[in-house]
Amino acid sequence: MSVALIHLDPDSKLNLQGQIRQKLVEGILNGNFPSGTKLPSSRKLAGQLNVARNTVVLAYQQLIEGGYLESHQRSGIFVCQNILESRVGFQGKPSSQTVQDPRWRKHIRLNIKQKDQFYWPSNWQQYPYPFIDGHFDSSLYPATHWREASRHALGTRIIDQGEGDEGHADHPALIKEIRTKMLPRRGITANADEILITLGGQNALYLLSRLLFDRTTSVALEEPGNPKMRQLLNQAGATIINSPVDEHGLVINNRLSDAQVIYVTPSHQIPTAVTMPNQRRRGLLRQATQFDQLIIEDDLEHENNYLGQPHPALRGMDKDNRVIYVSALPKVLAPGLRIGFIVAAPEFIRQARHLRQMVIGRPRMLTQSTAAFFLSLGHYDAFMARLHKIMGKRWDALRQALNHYLRDIEIELPTQGGTSLWVQCPAGVKVKKLVNEAAKRGILIEPDNHYYSTRKHPRNYFRLGVTSIPEENIREGVIQLTRLIRDLSADQIQYLDASNPNLLGAKKLREVMSGATIMTHTFFGDPCTIELHEDGSMSGRSGHADEDCDTGRWWLEDDVWCRQWKNWGYGEISKLRVTLDADRIRWWRPAGRLVDAGILRSEKTSLDS
């Protein structure tokens, strides 16, 4: 056997022993190492792969125990003679080419269309700036605590609790923990017969679609909205009523009265991340009662507000049992974890349980037991508190970076929290081109096309998430994205004309700016007020309740106005040229690019000398 057939990957998540074992198994099953082939000695293979001999010895031993290899005394290690006997008709390595057979088209009754779907690259973790929402960087996983919960679960008598496929009842301990630990965080009380465990959030939505939707059903869906839900509705043949979204989430209007079911993401709307306030939540519940409608509340995003208090779930406010609540344990608890749940009326849960058993059966009892221990040992609450703190810092870091480097555009739908921001592309920049060019520079951002129902909808947005990018990489990622946007919109950027009659010199700058008040807006559309004091100090307030405040200093260097905040703008010095047209003030970089604008209030705003 040639050693060249085995290559160890330094970036693999497997250890060296695991990689050797994996590569040998692949070679044996693909026919690269035929039955009876003699393998190199452990000493020789270790030298060729530059690993410890014991690493190869252990790999060989495990493959011998597994029946892949056999040891012949004084002859060496060989590929087992009968390893491929159970692989009927297999003659070696499978063909790399697949021939399309048109006959299958007439047999397949369900045509699943992947219209405008967007997928992240499988190697997204290798990109330096992955602004992805819903994927998690490895630093977040609570591996130690999850392993502890798993050990406890393995130590219990799972078999006695019905680990086999014939059962359909969920693990009582997990149901109890969801009732007492998770749901109260969202203001929900529920009995055990009102909860069903699912294989993740998407499986929950699938079960709902099969039970509730057909060609006679009309469903109100947010626009833009969850593309996975839209796809399920299309497959069911339901009539979709696209309903607009504003800064408070789903808009309650006359169109909603035509729907039998309303699907909504009130915590952090998908994809804009805006949060529905309590007043509108109550209005939506009144609407559902008036027109005898059901509401599907998708709370997979949970509610993480950093600028205000969290709101209770619609299900917790529902007094008429009209809300079907869908949520899940965060995927960041463990790689590949899929534990979702539905909270609804017992009558609905019974039917959903029967359907689940027909489709996939219940989620494994061992996984359910592990999740139950993770919750009962207090790890869940501690982890969620830690995650909330980390995501809050990342979210704030993204907001600060956007506000500092992309001041010439604004977010139209301000958010209170969540893990993503919905940003409109500057004029003249197409989001598809921006996404493609950003990826070439190591920046991953999400386009808007798959969130809309039609190509005719006016759109040009992209989504920035923070679950996958460490806080320390966010600022540089935004800097690189800003440079790309500048490159793509060079012909749209305003530059200062040196002959502009409104350009202020040193004397006029000091006269106008001393004691002035400037009113402007942040990148997120929040009002911002800056007071320039005559002693060279300044103070600033931003937010609708002046919740963000800072102080700093300002001074002149010839015809250049300089400022430095204590915290805003990373505490860096900004040097700017200033023009004043009536009360309209504009700041320009020394190189001439427009930075920001606002309204100046002063008794000295006249330009007459």
N, C-alpha and C positions, 0 to 999 in steps of 0.2 A: 504493500500500500504506500502510495506517495503521500508524504506529509503535507504537500502543497494543497491536498484536499481538505485540510483542517486549518482554519484561520481563527484566531481569537480576537474578539472585538474589545478594545480597551474601553469603549463607551457602553458595553452591555451591562444590564442590570443583574445578570447572572454572575456568580463567582467563577473562577477559572475551572474548578472541578465541574460545575454545572454546564459551562460552555463546552468542555471536552465531551461530556456525556451527551449533550444535545447534538453536537456535530456528528458524533459517531452513530447515533440512532438515525439521524436524517440520512446519512450515507448508506446505512444498512437497508433501511426501508425503501430508499430510492433506487437501490441496485448498484450504487457506486462501489459498495464493498460487498461483493457476492458471497454467498454461503461458502464456508470453508476457507475464506481469505485469512491469511495469517497477518496479525497486526504487529507493529513494532513492539519491542520490549518496553516496559515502563521506563527504564533508564534512557533508552534511545529516544522515545517520544518526548520525554520530559526535556531532554537536551535540545531537541529540535524546536520545541515550543517555548523554550526558555522559562520553564516552570519547575517547581519542586517535584522530585520523583514521587513523593507521597501523594501529591495531587492526582497524578495519573493512576497510581495504584488504587486509590479510593474510587476513582471513576470506573476503572476496569472491574473492580469488585462489585459495584452496584449494577453494572451491565450484565455481569455473570449471574447475579441473583435474579435479574429481570429476564433472563433467558435470551438475551441478545448475543452474548459471547459465551465461550466455553474454554476452559483451561485444560490443555493436554500436558500431562506430566513430562517434563524435560523437553517439550517441543515448543511451548509458548501459548499465546492467546490467539483464538480463532473465532471468526464469525460463526455463530451457531448454524448447523446444517439445516435445521427444520424451521428457522425463524420465519420464513415467508410462506410456509405451507398453508396457513390459514388465509392468505391473501389470494383469493381465487382469480385465476387468469392474469395475475400480475407478472409481467415479463421484464420489468426493470423500471428505469426512470420514466415518469409520465411525460406525455407530450406537452410542450410549451405552447402549442397552438390549439385553439378551440374552434371547431367548425360549427357555424350557426346552422341549425336545422329549422327551416321555415314551418315544418309540420307542427311544431309546438305552439305556434301562434293561435291555431284554431282550437287548441285544447285548453289554453289558459283563459279563464273567464274574468279574472280580476286583473285589470291593467293599472298598475300603480305608477303614476306619472311623477317624475321628480322635477317638476317645473321650477326653474329659478332657485334650485337648492344650492346652498353654500356649505362647503366643507373646509375645515381647517386642515392644513397639511399634517400628516401623521407624525412628522418629526418636529412639531411646533415647539417642543421644549428646547430645541437647538437654536431657535431664533433669539437674538438678544433682547428684543422688545416685543413680546407677545401680549398685546392688549386684548386678550380673549376673556370673554365672560362665560363662566360655567365649567372651565377647565381649571385645575388647581396645580400650582407648583408644589413639588415634593416636600418643601419645608413645612407645609401646613398639616400634613397627615399626623394624627395622634397615634403613631405606630405602637408605642409602648403600652398605652392604655388599651388600645384595641386588642393587642396580643393578650393582655391580662384578662380582658373580658372573654376572649376566645378560649383561654385555658380553663376558665371557670365553666364555660359552656360545654367544653369537651369532658369535663369532670362530672357533669350531671347525666342523668339517665335519659338521654334523648330518645332512645329506642322505645322506652316505656311510655313516652309521651306521644308516640306515633310519628316517627321520622319517615315511615314508608309513604309511598305515593297515594295509598288508598285513603288517607285522611284528608279532611278539608277544613278542620278547625285550626285557627291560628294559635300561636303560642300564647297561653294566658298571661305569662309574665310580661311579654312585650305589649300586649293589649293594655295591661294595667299601667305600665310605664308611660305609654302614649297618653292614656287618660289622665294620669296624675302629674306628669312632667312636661310633656310637649304641648298638649292642647291648652292647659291653663295659661301658658305664655301668650296664647292668641285669644284669650277670653272665651274659650269654648269649654263647655261641659258636655260629656257624652257617656252613654252606657256602653257596656261591652258589645251588645248586639247592634250598635250603631257604627262599628269600626270594622274595616276589612283591610288586611295587609295585602299589598300588591308588589309585583316585581318592578319597583321603581315608579316614578311619576308618570312616565309615558304609558306604561302598562295600565295605570289607573285611568288615564284619558281614553285609552282604547276600549276598556271595559264599558266606560260611560257611553262612548259612541255607538257601541253595538247594542246597548240596552235602550238608548233614548232616541237615536236618530235613524230616520229612513227618508224615503222620497216625499213623505207627507209632512216632514218636520221643517220648521223655519227657525233658524238660530241666529241671534245677534252676536257678531264677532267684532272685536276692536279693530280699527283700521288706522295705523298699522297694527298688526297683531301677531299672535303666535303662529308661525307657519306650520308647525306640527299639528296643531288643532285644526287649522284650515284644511290640511290634507286629509285628516280623518273625516271631516264633514263632507268633503268632496267624494271620498270613497263611499260614504253612506248615501250619497245622492241628496243630501239635505239642501234646502235653500238657505244661502248665507246672506244675512242682512249686514252689510259693512257699516259699522257705526264709528263716527269720528271720535278722536281723542284730543283733549286739550290739557292744560296744565294741571287739571284735577282728575285726569283719567277719562274713563268712558263718559261721553256726553249723554245725558238723559234727554231725549227728544221724542217727537211723535213717532219716529220710525221704529223705536223700540217696542211700541205697542203691538206691532205686527208679528213679533217673535213669540214662539212658544217656550224657547229656552234662551237664556242670556249667559254667554261665557265671558268672564271678566277676570282680570288680574289686578286687583285693587292695591295690593301691598306695594309692588313696584311693577308698573305696567310693562309688559313685553311689547316693544323693545325700548320705549322711551324712559322707563324707570320712574315715572312720576307716580306719586302716591295719592290715592283717593281720600279726601277728607271725610270726617264723620258725617257732615251734613249731606254730602252727596250719597254716601252709603245708605243713610236712612231714606233718602229719596228713591234710591234704587229698590230698596225693600218695599217701599210703598207702591212703586210701580209694579213690582212682581205680584203683590197682593191684589191690586186693582184689576190686573189683566190675567190673573191665574197663570203666572209664569214660573218656571223653575230657573234657578241661578246656579251655574257651576262656578265656584270660586277656586281658581287655581292659585295656590299659595306656595308653589314650589320655590319661589324666590325668597320666601319668608319676608319679614319686614325689619330692615335694619335702618333706622333713621338716625342721622347724626346731627341734624339741625332742629329736631323736635322730638316729641314723645311718640312712640308707636301707637297705631290705631288698633282697636279690636277687629278681629276678623268678621266678615259678614255673617258667617255661621254663628258666631257668638252673639250677634245682634238680632238674629232671626228668631222671631216669636211664632212664626207660622209654619216652620219646618219645610221651607221651600229651597233652602240652600244645600247644595251638595259640595262638600269641602274636600279638596284634593291637596295633599302635601307629601313630603318625603323626608327621610333622614338625609342630611347633606351628603353628597357624594364624596366630599373631602374626608369623611370619617375613615374610609378604607378604599383602596383602589378597586374598582369594579363593583363596589357596593350598590345594590339595587333594592332598597326597602322604601316603598311608598305606602300610602294608606288613604282610604276614603272614609269620610265621616258623613253619614246620611241617615235617613229614616230606616228603621229595621226592615221594612218591606223591601226597600231598594237593596239593602245590603244582602238580604237572602238571595235575591236574584243574581246580584253581582258575584256572590260566592259560587253559585252553581255554574255561572258562565266561566269564571276563573278556573274551576275544576275541569271544564271541558277543553279549555284552551291551553293552559300551561301548568295547571295544578297550583298549589300554594307555594310560596317561597320556602326554601329549605328551613327546616326547624332549627338546624344548627346555627344558621345565619340569624334567624329570629332570636334564638336564645342568646347569641353573642351580643346582638343589639340591646336586648333586655338587660343584660349584665352591665353593658356600657352605660346605660341610663341609670340603673339602680345604684351603681357604685359612685355616682356623682360625677363621672367623667364628662357626660354630655353637657351639663350646665357649665362646668368649668371650661370645657372646650369652646362652647358657644360664646362665652364671655371673652375668651382669648381671641376667637375668630372675629368677633365684633370689633374688638380693639384694633386688630391688625388691618381689617378691611376699612375701618374708619380712617386709619392713617394713610392707607393707600389711596382711598377715595379723595381725601383732603389733598394729598400730594398731587394727584391728577388735576384737581380743580385749580390748585395754585399754579401749576405749570401751564395749564391752558390759559389762565387769566394773565399770566406774565408774558407768555410768548405768542399767543394768538388773540390779541386784544381787538383786532379789526373784524372779528366775527363774534357772534353771540349764540348761546344756547337758547332756543325759543321756548323750551319746556323745562323750566328749572326743577331740580329734584331736591328731596330732603335727605336722600341716602341711597342705599342699594350698592351694587357693585359695578355699575356701568354708567356711561354718559352717552347721550344721543346728540350728535354734533352735526350741524349743517355745513356742507362744503362751501368754501368761498365762491363767489361769482366767478365763472369762467373755468372752474375745476370740476371735471366729471368724476364722480365717486368711483366708478369702475377703474378708470385709469389711475386714480390715487391709490386704490387698494393694491393694484398690480405693481405699481412702481414702489410702493412702500415695502412690499414683501421682498423686492430685490435689495432693499437697504436694511433688511433684517427686522422690519416693523410689520406686525400683523394687526390689521384692523378689519372690522366686519362691515360689508356694504349693506345697503338698505333694501335691495330688490326683493328678497324672499319674504320680507315682512308685509308687503303690499299685495293686494288681490289682483291688481291690474297694472300693466305698464303705463297706462295713461295717467296714473296718479302723479301729481307734481311732487317730485322727490329729488333729493340729492344729499342724503345723509349718510353718516357712518357711525358705528358704535365702538366705543372704547371701554374695555373691561379691565378690572384690576385683580381678578382672582388668580391669574396665572403669572403675574409679573411682580417681582419683589419691589418693595418701596424704593430702594436705592437706585433702581433702573428707570423709574418712571420719568424723572425730570429729563434725563438725557434722551429717552425715547421721544418725549414731546419736542425737544430741541431738534432732533433729527426729522421728525414729522413736519415741524414748522419749516425747516429748510426746504423740504420737498415741496410743500404747498407753495412757498415763495417761488421756487423754480417753475412750478406748473402754472402759476398765475402772474408771472412777471409782467405781462402786458396789462394786468388789471390793478397793479399796485400804484397808489398815488405817491408822487414825489414832489418835494418842495422846489418851487421855482425861486431861485436866488433873487430875482427881481420883484418878488411878491411885495406889494406896497404894505401889506399887513404884517410883514415880518418885523418882530420887535428887536430893537437894539438894547444895549445894557441899561441905558438911562431909563427908557420906557418900561423895560422889564421890571426894574426895581419899583418904579412908581406904580405900576399896575398890579403887581403880584403881592406887594406888602399889604397885609390885612384883607386879602381877597378870599372869597369862598368859591370853590369850584364844585359843580354838580355834574357827575358823570355816571356811568354804569359799568359793572363788572362784565366779564365774559359771559356770565350766567344771567345777565339782565337785571341783577340786583342793583338798587340805587346806591351810589357811593358819594359821600360828601367829604371834601378836603378843605380844611381851613389853614391858610398860610398866615402865620403871625409875623409881626414886624421885627421881632427879635431873631428871626431865622428858624424858629421852630415850626412844626406843623402837626396837625392831628387829623385823623381820618376815621370815618364811620361808614360801614357798608352793611347791607341787609335791610330787609323791610322793618326790622325792629332794632336796627343799629347793633346787631349781635356780634359783629366783627369790628374791632377797633384797633388802631395802631397809632404810634407817634413817630416823628422823625424830624429831619432838618432839611432846609433848602438854602441855596446860595447861588451866586452868579460867578461865572468865569468868563469875563468879557461878554460876548453876546449869547452865551450858552447858559441856560437855566439848569441847575443841578438839584437833585433830591436824593435822599436816602432814608428809607423807612427802617424801623427797628426790626420788623418781622416781614411785612409785605415785600413782595419782589425779592425774596431771599435775602433781604438786607443789603442788596447790592446798590451801588451808586448808578444812577441814571443821568445821562447828560443829553439835554434836549434843546432844539430850537423851538421857538414859540411864535405862532401867528394868532392874531386877534382880529376878527371881523365882527364889528358890533360887540355882542356878548358871546360869540362863538369862538372858543379857544381850541387850538389844535397843537399837539406836540409832534415833533418830527425828530427822527434820528439825525445826528450830525451829517450822515451820508445822504440824508434827504428823504427817507421813507417815513410815511405817516404811521404814527404809533397809536394815538388815541385822540379823542375829542371830548368836549364837554361845554358846559355853560359857566361863564365866569360872572360872579356878582361882586361888584366893587364900586365905590364912589369915584374911581379913577379910570374907568374903562374907556373914556374918550381918547382917541388917537391924536387929537389936535395938540400940538406942542405948546 
